[in-house]
Structure formats: C-alpha cells, structure tokens
Amino acid sequence: MVNALPDRQKGFTAVEMMVVVLIIGIIAAFAAPAMNQLIRTQKVRGAAYDIYADLTYARSEAINRGHDILVSSAGGTDWVPGWALRDTVTGEVLRQQGALSSGITFVGDAGQITYDRNGRISGTTNVRFSIAPKETAPDTQKRCVRVSPSGRPNSLTGACP
C-alpha cells in the first residue's frame, strides 16, 4: 500500500526561528542594564574587600613582627593605581596590589598608613576610603572602608559620612 500523504519534514520553519530570536532579543534588552549595574557593584565590592583584607593583614603583621608596617598607595590619595604593604625595618614587600579595574573611583584620606607594633595607626586618627562607580550611582553601589585609631578596618555600604 502506498502512502497517499507526503512524509512530514522534521525541524523548525524560518518563521518559528525568527520568533525565537525576537523573544531572545527582547529579554536581552531588558537584562543588559541590570547586568551593567551588577558589574559596577561587583567592581566596587571587590576593591573594598581588597583594601579591607590588606589592612587587616598589615595590622596582624605589625603585631606579629613587633614593628611598623607601611601601607602605601601608588598614586597618593588615589588608590586605583594600586598599593603595597612594606615592612619598614627590613624593607620587605609583604603584599602588592596592582592597578584596579577601570570604572571606579577609589580615594583615601591619606596616601599611606603606618601600623605600629601594637596594631594601631601612627600619626592620623581616622582614615577613610571612599569607593564608588565613576558613573552616577545610588548609595547602595558605594562603599566606605574606615580604619579606627585602634587600626581595625570596617566596611560600610554607602558613601562615607
């Protein structure tokens, strides 16, 4: 017996494919701004975490070694170019942070911080680091890292007071 109906081809038609591509395009158009915001927020959080971790490490090393540890910026009060932790007695570089990714501002009250053998900050009383996206952003995307005179850093969401 011969089949009177032709075999159906398997696959998608061009119209179906165009509809799927259109739907994906619409979804991408809504997702792109949210993705850009997420990337900006993560750059700021990453920079805040890096300086927080290095300040904590510098304080710990000052106490452990029993002498001063210097945390100095490569760019004065602009900390975007990076920073280094240095033992002031031996001159040994304990850690070095390279330049941070573009798209953020990272400004400190001072270009360097010295931790004494007790883990306290020498010279200045309070140090703040203000980290924010270069574009105008809500306070929820900004970070403030403060160092108390006792040498302990803390990180806050929002602009520095």
C-alpha beads as a LAMMPS data file, in Angstrom:
LAMMPS data file: protein, C-alpha beads

161 atoms
160 bonds

1 atom types
1 bond types

-500.0 500.0 xlo xhi
-500.0 500.0 ylo yhi
-500.0 500.0 zlo zhi

Masses

1 110.0

Atoms # bond

1 1 1 0.000 0.000 0.000
2 1 1 1.310 3.411 -0.956
3 1 1 1.000 6.273 1.495
4 1 1 -1.089 8.991 -0.047
5 1 1 0.174 11.695 2.368
6 1 1 3.718 13.009 1.941
7 1 1 6.212 12.463 4.807
8 1 1 6.435 15.432 7.130
9 1 1 9.820 17.061 7.398
10 1 1 11.293 17.467 10.893
11 1 1 12.697 20.799 12.079
12 1 1 11.721 24.418 12.506
13 1 1 10.407 26.819 9.944
14 1 1 12.089 30.157 9.302
15 1 1 9.140 31.968 10.912
16 1 1 9.470 29.932 14.102
17 1 1 13.190 30.649 14.267
18 1 1 12.615 34.389 13.779
19 1 1 10.057 34.447 16.602
20 1 1 12.533 32.750 18.969
21 1 1 15.316 35.181 18.015
22 1 1 12.943 38.123 18.571
23 1 1 11.978 36.854 22.041
24 1 1 15.643 36.375 22.999
25 1 1 16.398 39.906 21.773
26 1 1 13.632 41.403 23.895
27 1 1 14.808 39.541 27.002
28 1 1 18.424 40.650 26.388
29 1 1 17.328 44.279 26.030
30 1 1 15.779 44.166 29.500
31 1 1 18.678 42.227 31.067
32 1 1 21.591 44.373 29.789
33 1 1 21.085 47.394 32.106
34 1 1 20.729 45.126 35.127
35 1 1 23.907 43.294 34.138
36 1 1 25.853 46.565 33.816
37 1 1 24.676 47.597 37.276
38 1 1 25.754 44.233 38.688
39 1 1 29.225 44.567 37.145
40 1 1 29.678 48.079 38.595
41 1 1 28.591 46.904 42.037
42 1 1 30.973 43.932 41.943
43 1 1 33.952 46.139 40.970
44 1 1 33.286 48.378 43.971
45 1 1 32.790 45.424 46.325
46 1 1 35.966 43.770 45.077
47 1 1 38.057 46.906 45.675
48 1 1 36.547 47.355 49.151
49 1 1 37.288 43.735 50.009
50 1 1 40.883 44.009 48.731
51 1 1 41.767 47.060 50.839
52 1 1 39.925 45.667 53.869
53 1 1 41.835 42.372 53.660
54 1 1 45.190 44.104 53.173
55 1 1 44.610 46.491 56.091
56 1 1 43.689 43.568 58.330
57 1 1 46.804 41.696 57.176
58 1 1 49.039 44.745 57.731
59 1 1 47.716 45.167 61.273
60 1 1 48.243 41.499 62.019
61 1 1 51.807 41.563 60.653
62 1 1 52.663 44.695 62.660
63 1 1 51.612 42.917 65.839
64 1 1 53.321 39.623 64.897
65 1 1 56.619 41.216 63.810
66 1 1 56.677 43.810 66.577
67 1 1 57.457 46.785 64.311
68 1 1 55.897 49.182 61.815
69 1 1 54.167 48.054 58.623
70 1 1 53.513 50.674 55.948
71 1 1 50.552 50.516 53.569
72 1 1 51.210 52.996 50.765
73 1 1 49.310 53.958 47.641
74 1 1 50.994 54.061 44.252
75 1 1 49.014 57.208 43.417
76 1 1 48.919 59.432 46.503
77 1 1 45.361 59.671 47.798
78 1 1 44.118 57.933 44.626
79 1 1 44.317 54.206 45.391
80 1 1 43.172 52.954 41.943
81 1 1 46.796 52.536 40.692
82 1 1 47.364 50.014 43.485
83 1 1 49.194 49.800 46.803
84 1 1 51.891 47.898 48.654
85 1 1 52.423 46.620 52.188
86 1 1 56.016 47.023 53.318
87 1 1 57.929 46.107 56.466
88 1 1 59.631 49.366 57.468
89 1 1 62.537 47.625 59.242
90 1 1 63.525 45.024 56.640
91 1 1 62.114 46.826 53.589
92 1 1 60.414 43.580 52.548
93 1 1 57.289 43.942 50.415
94 1 1 54.683 41.749 52.106
95 1 1 51.908 42.217 49.558
96 1 1 51.351 44.255 46.468
97 1 1 48.057 45.116 44.802
98 1 1 48.174 46.049 41.129
99 1 1 46.022 48.649 39.463
100 1 1 42.301 48.119 39.877
101 1 1 39.888 47.728 37.003
102 1 1 38.627 50.858 35.340
103 1 1 35.208 52.238 36.076
104 1 1 35.642 53.038 39.788
105 1 1 36.936 55.895 41.899
106 1 1 38.908 54.933 44.993
107 1 1 40.055 57.831 47.140
108 1 1 41.569 57.722 50.611
109 1 1 42.072 60.427 53.227
110 1 1 45.804 59.647 53.171
111 1 1 48.311 58.244 50.691
112 1 1 49.828 55.940 53.285
113 1 1 49.009 54.327 56.605
114 1 1 51.528 53.082 59.142
115 1 1 50.629 50.407 61.672
116 1 1 52.797 50.402 64.794
117 1 1 53.866 47.304 66.737
118 1 1 50.619 47.425 68.750
119 1 1 48.468 47.329 65.605
120 1 1 47.422 50.951 65.967
121 1 1 47.601 53.612 63.280
122 1 1 50.516 56.010 63.690
123 1 1 50.032 59.708 63.023
124 1 1 46.458 60.059 61.768
125 1 1 43.393 59.439 63.873
126 1 1 40.862 58.193 61.338
127 1 1 41.336 57.076 57.759
128 1 1 38.514 56.592 55.256
129 1 1 38.447 55.102 51.788
130 1 1 35.595 56.110 49.515
131 1 1 34.927 53.636 46.701
132 1 1 32.258 54.251 44.059
133 1 1 31.489 53.696 40.374
134 1 1 32.634 56.520 38.089
135 1 1 29.094 56.913 36.764
136 1 1 26.406 58.414 38.949
137 1 1 25.173 55.605 41.142
138 1 1 22.862 55.096 44.106
139 1 1 24.438 54.861 47.556
140 1 1 23.818 51.109 47.583
141 1 1 26.594 50.740 44.971
142 1 1 29.113 52.769 47.001
143 1 1 31.374 51.518 49.782
144 1 1 33.221 53.179 52.624
145 1 1 36.104 51.473 54.409
146 1 1 37.069 53.196 57.655
147 1 1 40.045 52.498 59.876
148 1 1 39.688 53.390 63.533
149 1 1 42.648 54.671 65.599
150 1 1 42.908 51.159 67.055
151 1 1 43.748 50.011 63.497
152 1 1 40.693 47.904 62.845
153 1 1 39.059 48.441 59.461
154 1 1 35.343 48.173 58.854
155 1 1 33.373 48.305 55.633
156 1 1 30.074 50.109 55.214
157 1 1 27.571 50.184 52.373
158 1 1 27.039 53.710 51.117
159 1 1 29.056 56.881 50.805
160 1 1 31.486 57.857 53.555
161 1 1 29.971 60.195 56.141

Bonds

1 1 1 2
2 1 2 3
3 1 3 4
4 1 4 5
5 1 5 6
6 1 6 7
7 1 7 8
8 1 8 9
9 1 9 10
10 1 10 11
11 1 11 12
12 1 12 13
13 1 13 14
14 1 14 15
15 1 15 16
16 1 16 17
17 1 17 18
18 1 18 19
19 1 19 20
20 1 20 21
21 1 21 22
22 1 22 23
23 1 23 24
24 1 24 25
25 1 25 26
26 1 26 27
27 1 27 28
28 1 28 29
29 1 29 30
30 1 30 31
31 1 31 32
32 1 32 33
33 1 33 34
34 1 34 35
35 1 35 36
36 1 36 37
37 1 37 38
38 1 38 39
39 1 39 40
40 1 40 41
41 1 41 42
42 1 42 43
43 1 43 44
44 1 44 45
45 1 45 46
46 1 46 47
47 1 47 48
48 1 48 49
49 1 49 50
50 1 50 51
51 1 51 52
52 1 52 53
53 1 53 54
54 1 54 55
55 1 55 56
56 1 56 57
57 1 57 58
58 1 58 59
59 1 59 60
60 1 60 61
61 1 61 62
62 1 62 63
63 1 63 64
64 1 64 65
65 1 65 66
66 1 66 67
67 1 67 68
68 1 68 69
69 1 69 70
70 1 70 71
71 1 71 72
72 1 72 73
73 1 73 74
74 1 74 75
75 1 75 76
76 1 76 77
77 1 77 78
78 1 78 79
79 1 79 80
80 1 80 81
81 1 81 82
82 1 82 83
83 1 83 84
84 1 84 85
85 1 85 86
86 1 86 87
87 1 87 88
88 1 88 89
89 1 89 90
90 1 90 91
91 1 91 92
92 1 92 93
93 1 93 94
94 1 94 95
95 1 95 96
96 1 96 97
97 1 97 98
98 1 98 99
99 1 99 100
100 1 100 101
101 1 101 102
102 1 102 103
103 1 103 104
104 1 104 105
105 1 105 106
106 1 106 107
107 1 107 108
108 1 108 109
109 1 109 110
110 1 110 111
111 1 111 112
112 1 112 113
113 1 113 114
114 1 114 115
115 1 115 116
116 1 116 117
117 1 117 118
118 1 118 119
119 1 119 120
120 1 120 121
121 1 121 122
122 1 122 123
123 1 123 124
124 1 124 125
125 1 125 126
126 1 126 127
127 1 127 128
128 1 128 129
129 1 129 130
130 1 130 131
131 1 131 132
132 1 132 133
133 1 133 134
134 1 134 135
135 1 135 136
136 1 136 137
137 1 137 138
138 1 138 139
139 1 139 140
140 1 140 141
141 1 141 142
142 1 142 143
143 1 143 144
144 1 144 145
145 1 145 146
146 1 146 147
147 1 147 148
148 1 148 149
149 1 149 150
150 1 150 151
151 1 151 152
152 1 152 153
153 1 153 154
154 1 154 155
155 1 155 156
156 1 156 157
157 1 157 158
158 1 158 159
159 1 159 160
160 1 160 161
